[in-house]
Amino acid sequence: MRSPAGTRRWKRNANARVVFDGMRTGVEEGERASKEARYEEDRISALPDEVIRHLLGFLPAPEAVRTSLLARGWRHHWKYMRSLRFTVFDGPVVSAQWVNRFMGRLLQDLHAPLDVCDIYMEHGLCYFVTELQAYNWVHKAVSGLHARDLMVGLQRLPERPSFTLVGKPLVSRHLARLDLRYVLLGDSALDFSSCTALEDLVLYRCVIYAKKIASKSLKRLRFKYCDLFHWPSPTCIISVPNLISLKLEHLVGQSPVYESVPWLEMAIVRLICDHPYNDYCCDKGACGECCGLCEGCVGNYQHSGGCKLLQCLSNATNLELTVPFAKFTDTMQYPEFPKLKTLFLNEWCVASNLHGLIYILQRSPILEKLTIQLNKTQVLKNTTELEENPYPLLQRSSVSENLKLVKVKCIEVDETVSRLSKLFNAFGKQINIEIGL
């Protein structure tokens, strides 16, 4: 099999020095007798086969394959390695034809099972005369080689999807973790009902066309910088009843609607509002951004029944809501947060006379720690004039007795910080102010 660098032939001794530092397969002329005795024995080859194959899994795949040239006993070790790592971060540019040929032969010759399979190429390190056959690699790794941990990330264009994963759903009793990057995903690709061991799913810079994402076994789910399109369905439904951890970061498009997630423990929601798809949102936000109530906003298609995203998060024990200023403005739709102990909010909660903050406090009976991070520019730009006394909205009995720590992170102490301090002091809660974000 040819290497990306060409057809250079590797001598046994040279290979040994490159791949395994310090190992020799023979004795050079002129060496002293003491060195002859030291290097005459091939200690690595004396290791058990399972150990050798485990160690080969830490090498980049091309180097692991080249070890077949070290000696006759090494000819087939690479075929039984438990980890496959084809990761290209630097080095010479290779062709898509070479990558297809190498990966096709590699996946054909490897023996199951694979504990780890990482396939990753940085942008600019592969010139594309033909398309990469990544779809075949994914299905071969999952169904043929029983990979437990699979990561695929191929950048053809900077930060954009480089291959499409559609067609038949993945089927595996072994796949436990799936990390997809720069992939266009269709409906069937996100049906994980036949991946009965899948617990971790990471989607990074993917374009998602789906009516539903389903998995009964999934426990940890993360979206980051993904574009979500649900046409022709009004929204994308996520059915993950055993989820315990959710990270929703910088999603473009309407947030998905989650079916019941009763076991949710930790949720991080970080949303932005500077993408072109916000053009069809309403102008109820102070700066024309998403209001949290319209199509294209967070989880409430056509004002049809409250914020579904907040409903999904209501069982969380630890929650972060870092969202655009005008999100979650309809406080009457706030659910109860009966398990919430740790809460992190940004400046959206101080809008409308602190009503958002007050309503969440009213609905969090066992809250222990609250952190509020204020961006002064956003606060000044979006906060309407505060009422002199918003406190009647919040009765002393409605503040959690367990709330011992209230921390405000800000650039400087201003009127908003002072009002927050007065609010919590009125209910006997000390506030810790940190200057500098």
C-alpha positions as CSV (number, residue, x, y, z in Angstrom):
1,M,0.0,0.0,0.0
2,R,1.5,3.4,-1.0
3,S,2.0,6.1,1.5
4,P,0.9,9.8,0.9
5,A,4.6,10.7,0.5
6,G,5.0,8.4,-2.5
7,T,6.5,5.1,-3.1
8,R,9.6,5.4,-1.0
9,R,10.7,2.0,0.2
10,W,11.3,1.6,3.9
11,K,14.2,-0.5,5.2
12,R,13.6,-2.6,8.2
13,N,16.1,-0.8,10.5
14,A,15.0,2.6,9.3
15,N,11.3,1.7,9.9
16,A,12.1,0.5,13.4
17,R,13.8,3.7,14.4
18,V,11.0,5.9,13.0
19,V,8.0,3.9,14.4
20,F,9.5,2.5,17.6
21,D,12.3,4.7,19.0
22,G,15.3,2.7,20.1
23,M,14.3,-0.6,18.5
24,R,16.7,-2.4,16.1
25,T,16.3,-5.6,14.1
26,G,20.0,-6.2,13.5
27,V,23.5,-5.1,14.4
28,E,25.5,-2.6,12.4
29,E,29.1,-3.2,11.5
30,G,31.6,-1.5,13.7
31,E,29.5,-1.4,16.8
32,R,31.1,-2.4,20.1
33,A,30.3,-5.9,21.5
34,S,28.4,-4.3,24.4
35,K,26.0,-2.6,22.1
36,E,25.7,-5.8,20.1
37,A,24.5,-7.6,23.2
38,R,22.1,-4.8,24.1
39,Y,20.4,-4.6,20.7
40,E,20.6,-8.1,19.4
41,E,17.3,-9.1,21.2
42,D,14.1,-7.7,19.7
43,R,12.2,-7.1,22.9
44,I,9.1,-5.5,21.4
45,S,8.5,-8.4,19.2
46,A,8.7,-10.6,22.3
47,L,5.7,-8.9,23.7
48,P,2.3,-10.7,23.6
49,D,0.4,-10.2,20.4
50,E,-2.5,-8.4,22.2
51,V,-0.1,-5.9,23.7
52,I,1.6,-5.2,20.3
53,R,-1.8,-4.7,18.7
54,H,-3.0,-2.4,21.4
55,L,0.1,-0.3,21.0
56,L,-0.3,-0.1,17.3
57,G,-3.7,1.5,17.8
58,F,-2.0,4.7,19.1
59,L,-0.1,5.2,15.8
60,P,-1.6,7.0,12.8
61,A,-3.1,4.4,10.5
62,P,-0.5,4.7,7.7
63,E,2.4,4.2,10.2
64,A,0.6,1.3,11.8
65,V,0.3,-0.4,8.4
66,R,4.0,0.2,7.6
67,T,5.0,-1.8,10.6
68,S,4.2,-4.9,8.4
69,L,7.6,-4.2,6.8
70,L,9.6,-4.5,10.1
71,A,9.8,-8.3,10.1
72,R,7.9,-11.4,9.1
73,G,6.3,-11.6,12.5
74,W,4.9,-8.1,12.1
75,R,3.2,-8.7,8.8
76,H,-0.3,-9.0,10.1
77,H,-0.3,-7.3,13.5
78,W,-1.9,-4.1,12.2
79,K,-4.9,-6.0,10.9
80,Y,-5.9,-6.9,14.5
81,M,-5.2,-3.5,16.2
82,R,-8.1,-2.3,18.4
83,S,-8.0,1.4,17.4
84,L,-7.9,3.0,14.0
85,R,-6.7,6.6,13.9
86,F,-6.6,8.2,10.4
87,T,-6.1,11.8,11.5
88,V,-4.5,14.4,9.2
89,F,-3.7,17.7,10.9
90,D,-0.5,18.6,9.0
91,G,2.0,17.2,6.5
92,P,1.8,16.9,2.7
93,V,-1.4,17.3,0.8
94,V,-2.9,14.0,-0.3
95,S,-5.4,13.2,-3.0
96,A,-9.0,12.0,-2.4
97,Q,-8.2,9.0,-4.7
98,W,-5.3,7.9,-2.4
99,V,-7.5,8.4,0.7
100,N,-10.3,6.4,-0.8
101,R,-8.0,3.6,-1.8
102,F,-6.2,3.5,1.5
103,M,-9.3,3.6,3.7
104,G,-11.2,1.1,1.6
105,R,-8.4,-1.4,1.8
106,L,-7.7,-0.7,5.4
107,L,-11.4,-1.2,6.5
108,Q,-11.6,-4.3,4.4
109,D,-8.5,-5.9,6.0
110,L,-9.1,-5.0,9.6
111,H,-10.6,-7.5,11.9
112,A,-13.5,-6.7,14.3
113,P,-13.9,-5.4,16.9
114,L,-12.6,-1.8,17.0
115,D,-12.7,0.1,20.3
116,V,-11.9,3.4,18.7
117,C,-12.2,4.7,15.1
118,D,-11.1,8.3,14.4
119,I,-11.2,9.7,10.8
120,Y,-10.3,13.3,10.6
121,M,-8.8,15.6,8.0
122,E,-8.2,19.3,8.3
123,H,-9.2,21.7,5.5
124,G,-6.5,22.1,2.8
125,L,-4.8,18.8,3.3
126,C,-6.7,16.8,0.7
127,Y,-7.4,17.9,-2.9
128,F,-10.7,16.6,-4.2
129,V,-10.7,15.3,-7.7
130,T,-13.3,12.7,-6.6
131,E,-15.6,12.6,-3.5
132,L,-14.4,10.9,-0.4
133,Q,-16.3,7.7,0.2
134,A,-17.0,8.6,3.9
135,Y,-20.5,7.2,3.8
136,N,-19.1,3.7,3.2
137,W,-16.4,4.2,5.8
138,V,-19.0,5.0,8.5
139,H,-21.2,2.0,7.8
140,K,-18.3,-0.3,7.5
141,A,-16.8,0.9,10.8
142,V,-20.2,0.6,12.6
143,S,-21.8,-2.5,11.1
144,G,-18.7,-4.4,9.9
145,L,-16.0,-3.7,12.5
146,H,-18.3,-3.1,15.5
147,A,-16.7,0.2,16.4
148,R,-17.6,1.3,20.0
149,D,-16.3,4.9,19.6
150,L,-16.5,6.6,16.2
151,M,-15.5,10.1,15.2
152,V,-15.6,11.4,11.7
153,G,-14.7,14.9,10.7
154,L,-13.7,15.8,7.1
155,Q,-13.3,19.4,6.0
156,R,-13.5,20.0,2.3
157,L,-14.6,23.6,2.7
158,P,-13.7,25.7,5.9
159,E,-16.3,25.0,8.6
160,R,-18.8,23.5,6.2
161,P,-20.2,19.9,5.7
162,S,-18.0,17.8,3.4
163,F,-20.0,14.6,3.0
164,T,-23.6,13.5,3.3
165,L,-24.9,10.7,5.6
166,V,-28.3,9.6,4.5
167,G,-29.9,6.3,3.5
168,K,-30.2,3.4,5.8
169,P,-30.0,4.1,9.5
170,L,-26.9,2.9,11.4
171,V,-27.4,-0.6,13.0
172,S,-25.1,-1.7,15.9
173,R,-25.2,-3.4,19.2
174,H,-21.7,-2.1,20.0
175,L,-21.6,1.6,19.1
176,A,-21.5,3.6,22.4
177,R,-20.2,7.0,21.2
178,L,-20.7,8.8,17.9
179,D,-19.0,12.2,17.0
180,L,-19.9,13.6,13.6
181,R,-18.3,16.8,12.3
182,Y,-18.9,18.7,9.1
183,V,-21.7,16.3,7.9
184,L,-25.0,16.8,6.2
185,L,-27.4,14.5,8.0
186,G,-30.8,13.4,6.7
187,D,-33.7,11.9,8.6
188,S,-32.7,8.2,8.5
189,A,-29.2,9.0,9.6
190,L,-30.6,10.3,12.9
191,D,-32.7,7.3,13.7
192,F,-30.6,5.6,16.3
193,S,-33.3,3.2,17.5
194,S,-31.1,0.3,16.1
195,C,-28.0,1.4,18.0
196,T,-29.0,0.0,21.3
197,A,-25.7,0.8,23.1
198,L,-25.4,4.4,22.0
199,E,-25.0,6.7,25.0
200,D,-23.0,9.7,23.6
201,L,-23.8,11.8,20.5
202,V,-21.9,14.9,19.4
203,L,-22.8,16.9,16.3
204,Y,-20.4,19.7,15.4
205,R,-20.9,22.1,12.5
206,C,-23.4,19.7,10.9
207,V,-26.4,20.6,8.7
208,I,-29.4,18.6,9.8
209,Y,-32.5,18.0,7.8
210,A,-34.7,15.9,10.2
211,K,-38.2,15.5,11.4
212,K,-37.0,13.5,14.4
213,I,-33.9,12.4,16.2
214,A,-34.6,9.2,18.2
215,S,-32.6,7.0,20.6
216,K,-33.9,5.2,23.7
217,S,-30.3,4.6,25.0
218,L,-28.8,8.0,24.6
219,K,-27.6,9.7,27.8
220,R,-25.5,12.6,26.6
221,L,-26.3,14.9,23.6
222,R,-24.4,17.9,22.3
223,F,-25.1,20.2,19.4
224,K,-22.5,22.8,18.5
225,Y,-22.6,25.3,15.6
226,C,-25.2,23.2,13.8
227,D,-27.8,24.4,11.2
228,L,-31.1,22.8,11.9
229,F,-33.7,22.6,9.1
230,H,-37.0,20.7,9.7
231,W,-38.9,21.4,6.4
232,P,-41.5,20.2,5.6
233,S,-42.2,19.4,9.3
234,P,-43.1,22.4,11.5
235,T,-40.3,21.4,13.9
236,C,-37.7,18.7,14.7
237,I,-38.7,16.4,17.5
238,I,-36.0,14.8,19.7
239,S,-37.0,11.7,21.5
240,V,-34.3,10.8,24.0
241,P,-36.2,9.6,27.2
242,N,-33.0,8.6,29.1
243,L,-31.0,11.7,28.5
244,I,-29.0,13.0,31.5
245,S,-26.8,15.7,29.8
246,L,-27.7,18.2,27.1
247,K,-25.5,20.8,25.5
248,L,-27.1,23.1,23.0
249,E,-24.6,25.6,21.7
250,H,-25.0,28.2,19.0
251,L,-27.7,26.4,17.0
252,V,-28.8,28.1,13.8
253,G,-32.5,27.8,13.1
254,Q,-35.5,26.9,15.3
255,S,-34.6,24.9,18.4
256,P,-35.9,21.4,18.4
257,V,-38.7,20.2,20.6
258,Y,-37.8,17.6,23.1
259,E,-40.1,14.9,24.3
260,S,-40.1,14.1,28.0
261,V,-36.6,13.9,29.5
262,P,-37.3,13.0,33.2
263,W,-33.7,12.0,34.0
264,L,-32.0,15.2,32.8
265,E,-29.4,16.3,35.3
266,M,-27.3,18.9,33.5
267,A,-28.2,21.3,30.6
268,I,-26.2,24.0,29.0
269,V,-28.0,26.2,26.5
270,R,-25.9,28.9,24.7
271,L,-27.7,30.5,21.8
272,I,-26.8,33.3,19.4
273,C,-29.0,35.5,17.3
274,D,-26.8,36.8,14.6
275,H,-27.5,34.4,11.8
276,P,-29.3,35.1,8.5
277,Y,-32.3,32.8,9.3
278,N,-33.5,35.3,11.9
279,D,-34.9,37.5,9.1
280,Y,-38.3,35.9,9.4
281,C,-38.4,36.4,13.2
282,C,-40.7,39.1,14.6
283,D,-39.5,42.4,15.9
284,K,-40.7,42.1,19.5
285,G,-37.2,41.9,20.8
286,A,-35.7,45.3,21.8
287,C,-33.3,45.1,18.9
288,G,-35.4,43.1,16.5
289,E,-33.9,39.8,17.5
290,C,-35.8,36.6,18.3
291,C,-38.4,37.1,20.9
292,G,-38.6,33.5,22.1
293,L,-42.2,33.2,20.9
294,C,-42.2,33.1,17.1
295,E,-41.4,30.6,14.4
296,G,-37.6,30.5,14.2
297,C,-37.3,31.4,17.9
298,V,-36.7,29.1,20.7
299,G,-39.0,26.1,20.7
300,N,-42.5,27.7,20.2
301,Y,-43.7,27.2,16.7
302,Q,-46.3,29.8,15.7
303,H,-47.1,30.8,19.3
304,S,-48.7,27.3,19.7
305,G,-48.2,26.6,23.4
306,G,-45.3,28.0,25.4
307,C,-41.6,27.6,25.2
308,K,-41.0,23.9,24.7
309,L,-37.3,24.3,25.3
310,L,-37.9,25.5,28.9
311,Q,-40.3,22.6,29.4
312,C,-37.6,20.2,28.4
313,L,-35.1,21.8,30.8
314,S,-37.5,21.8,33.8
315,N,-36.1,18.6,35.3
316,A,-32.4,19.7,35.3
317,T,-30.4,19.8,38.5
318,N,-27.7,22.1,37.0
319,L,-28.7,24.6,34.3
320,E,-27.0,27.3,32.2
321,L,-29.1,29.6,30.1
322,T,-26.9,32.0,28.1
323,V,-29.2,33.3,25.4
324,P,-30.0,36.5,23.4
325,F,-31.5,39.3,25.5
326,A,-35.1,38.9,24.4
327,K,-35.5,35.1,24.8
328,F,-38.0,33.6,27.1
329,T,-40.0,36.8,27.5
330,D,-43.4,35.2,28.2
331,T,-42.9,34.6,31.9
332,M,-46.4,33.0,32.2
333,Q,-45.1,30.1,30.2
334,Y,-42.3,29.3,32.6
335,P,-42.4,25.8,34.0
336,E,-41.6,24.6,37.5
337,F,-37.9,23.7,38.2
338,P,-38.4,21.3,41.1
339,K,-34.9,19.7,41.0
340,L,-32.8,22.8,40.1
341,K,-29.9,23.4,42.4
342,T,-27.3,25.3,40.4
343,L,-28.4,28.1,37.9
344,F,-26.3,30.3,35.5
345,L,-28.0,33.1,33.7
346,N,-26.8,36.0,31.5
347,E,-28.3,39.5,31.1
348,W,-31.6,38.4,29.6
349,C,-32.9,37.7,33.1
350,V,-32.7,41.4,34.1
351,A,-35.0,42.6,31.3
352,S,-38.6,43.8,32.0
353,N,-37.9,44.9,35.6
354,L,-36.1,41.6,36.5
355,H,-39.3,39.7,35.9
356,G,-37.5,36.8,34.1
357,L,-35.2,36.3,37.1
358,I,-38.0,36.7,39.6
359,Y,-40.3,34.1,37.9
360,I,-37.5,31.6,37.8
361,L,-36.7,32.1,41.5
362,Q,-40.4,31.6,42.3
363,R,-40.3,28.3,40.4
364,S,-37.1,26.9,41.8
365,P,-37.9,25.7,45.4
366,I,-34.5,24.0,46.2
367,L,-32.1,26.3,44.3
368,E,-28.7,26.5,46.1
369,K,-26.4,28.6,43.8
370,L,-27.2,31.4,41.4
371,T,-24.7,33.1,39.0
372,I,-25.6,36.0,36.8
373,Q,-23.2,37.3,34.2
374,L,-23.9,40.8,32.9
375,N,-22.5,42.3,29.7
376,K,-22.8,46.0,30.3
377,T,-23.3,46.9,26.6
378,Q,-26.2,44.4,26.2
379,V,-27.8,45.5,29.5
380,L,-27.7,49.2,28.5
381,K,-29.0,48.5,25.0
382,N,-31.9,46.3,26.0
383,T,-33.1,47.0,29.5
384,T,-36.2,49.1,29.7
385,E,-36.5,51.6,32.5
386,L,-36.9,49.7,35.8
387,E,-39.8,50.1,38.1
388,E,-38.9,51.6,41.5
389,N,-40.1,48.5,43.3
390,P,-40.3,45.2,41.4
391,Y,-40.1,43.3,44.6
392,P,-43.9,42.7,45.2
393,L,-43.6,40.1,42.4
394,L,-41.4,38.1,44.7
395,Q,-42.6,37.1,48.1
396,R,-40.1,36.1,50.8
397,S,-41.6,32.6,51.0
398,S,-41.0,32.0,47.3
399,V,-37.2,32.3,47.5
400,S,-35.5,29.0,48.1
401,E,-34.3,28.6,51.7
402,N,-31.4,26.7,50.3
403,L,-30.1,29.6,48.3
404,K,-26.8,30.4,50.0
405,L,-24.7,31.9,47.2
406,V,-25.7,34.6,44.7
407,K,-22.8,35.7,42.4
408,V,-23.0,38.5,39.9
409,K,-20.2,38.8,37.3
410,C,-19.9,42.2,35.7
411,I,-17.5,44.7,34.2
412,E,-18.4,47.3,36.8
413,V,-21.0,48.0,39.5
414,D,-23.8,49.9,37.8
415,E,-27.5,50.5,38.4
416,T,-28.5,47.0,37.4
417,V,-26.0,45.4,39.8
418,S,-27.3,47.7,42.6
419,R,-30.8,46.7,42.0
420,L,-29.9,43.0,42.0
421,S,-28.1,43.6,45.3
422,K,-31.1,45.3,46.8
423,L,-33.4,42.6,45.5
424,F,-31.5,39.8,47.3
425,N,-30.7,41.8,50.4
426,A,-34.4,42.4,50.9
427,F,-34.8,38.6,51.3
428,G,-31.7,38.1,53.4
429,K,-29.5,36.7,50.7
430,Q,-26.0,37.9,50.4
431,I,-24.6,38.8,46.9
432,N,-21.1,38.2,45.8
433,I,-20.0,40.7,43.1
434,E,-17.1,39.8,40.8
435,I,-15.7,42.6,38.7
436,G,-14.3,41.5,35.4
437,L,-15.8,38.9,33.1
